[in-house]
Amino acid sequence: MADWHPVLSAIEQEPGLWWMTSQTGVYGVVRLIRIGDESGYRATTYDEPRRLLGYRRTLRSACELVHRVWVRGHGPDPGADQYPVFLVRKEGLEPSRRSTGS
């Protein structure tokens, strides 16, 4: 799972609204919100009544939050370094990954 990230499970339903999906169905919702000049993302569970999981500044972070809560419902939390962090290099716009220390 080295290059997979939960944002890949986000299916855009309409501009600013993503459903987090797995092979078993939809498990979370991420919605773009705007307050004044600022924008961010609201993360909730999918099942009614929806449960607020939190607010994040990026889509990637909001998707990771929803996915972590969903995974924790199936067993222990796999830890903070489960997903790669991609950084954009100015030269060639190639993705790079955080060192795993091994």
C-alpha positions as CSV (number, residue, x, y, z in Angstrom):
1,M,0.0,0.0,0.0
2,A,3.0,2.3,-0.4
3,D,1.4,4.7,-2.9
4,W,-2.3,4.4,-1.9
5,H,-4.0,7.2,0.0
6,P,-7.7,7.5,1.2
7,V,-8.3,10.5,-1.1
8,L,-8.3,7.8,-3.9
9,S,-11.5,6.5,-2.3
10,A,-13.3,9.8,-2.6
11,I,-15.9,9.9,-5.4
12,E,-17.1,13.4,-6.2
13,Q,-20.9,13.5,-6.3
14,E,-21.2,17.1,-7.2
15,P,-18.7,20.0,-7.0
16,G,-17.6,20.2,-3.4
17,L,-19.1,17.0,-2.2
18,W,-17.3,13.6,-2.0
19,W,-18.4,10.2,-0.8
20,M,-15.8,7.9,0.7
21,T,-16.3,4.5,-0.7
22,S,-15.0,0.9,-0.2
23,Q,-15.9,-2.4,-1.8
24,T,-18.7,-2.7,0.8
25,G,-20.3,0.7,0.1
26,V,-20.2,4.4,1.2
27,Y,-18.7,5.0,4.6
28,G,-18.1,8.8,4.8
29,V,-18.8,12.2,3.4
30,V,-16.4,15.1,2.9
31,R,-17.9,18.5,2.0
32,L,-16.2,21.7,0.9
33,I,-17.3,24.6,3.2
34,R,-16.6,28.3,3.0
35,I,-16.8,30.8,5.8
36,G,-16.0,34.3,4.8
37,D,-12.8,34.3,2.8
38,E,-11.7,30.9,4.1
39,S,-12.4,27.4,2.9
40,G,-12.0,24.0,4.4
41,Y,-13.6,20.5,4.5
42,R,-16.2,19.0,6.8
43,A,-15.8,15.3,7.5
44,T,-18.8,13.2,8.6
45,T,-19.9,9.5,8.7
46,Y,-22.3,8.4,5.9
47,D,-24.9,6.6,8.0
48,E,-27.8,8.6,9.3
49,P,-27.7,10.4,11.7
50,R,-24.4,11.6,10.4
51,R,-21.7,12.1,13.0
52,L,-19.3,15.0,12.7
53,L,-15.7,13.8,12.6
54,G,-14.0,17.1,12.2
55,Y,-12.9,19.9,10.0
56,R,-9.7,20.0,7.9
57,R,-7.9,22.5,5.7
58,T,-7.2,20.1,2.8
59,L,-9.2,17.4,1.0
60,R,-6.4,14.9,1.5
61,S,-6.5,15.5,5.3
62,A,-10.3,15.3,5.5
63,C,-10.3,12.0,3.5
64,E,-7.6,10.6,5.8
65,L,-9.7,11.5,8.9
66,V,-12.8,9.8,7.6
67,H,-10.9,6.7,6.5
68,R,-9.0,6.4,9.9
69,V,-12.3,6.5,11.8
70,W,-13.8,3.9,9.4
71,V,-10.7,1.6,9.8
72,R,-10.7,2.0,13.6
73,G,-14.3,0.5,13.5
74,H,-12.7,-2.7,12.2
75,G,-9.7,-3.0,14.5
76,P,-6.8,-1.2,16.0
77,D,-5.5,2.1,14.5
78,P,-2.6,1.4,12.2
79,G,-0.7,4.5,13.2
80,A,0.1,8.0,12.0
81,D,2.6,7.0,9.2
82,Q,0.2,4.6,7.4
83,Y,-0.1,6.8,4.3
84,P,2.6,8.4,2.2
85,V,3.0,12.2,2.2
86,F,3.6,13.5,-1.4
87,L,5.5,16.7,-1.8
88,V,5.6,18.5,-5.2
89,R,9.1,19.4,-6.3
90,K,9.4,22.7,-8.2
91,E,11.8,21.2,-10.9
92,G,9.8,18.4,-12.4
93,L,6.6,18.2,-10.3
94,E,7.6,14.7,-9.3
95,P,6.1,13.2,-6.2
96,S,8.4,12.3,-3.4
97,R,7.7,10.3,-0.3
98,R,8.6,10.8,3.4
99,S,11.3,8.5,4.6
100,T,10.0,5.6,6.5
101,G,13.2,5.2,8.5
102,S,14.0,1.8,7.1
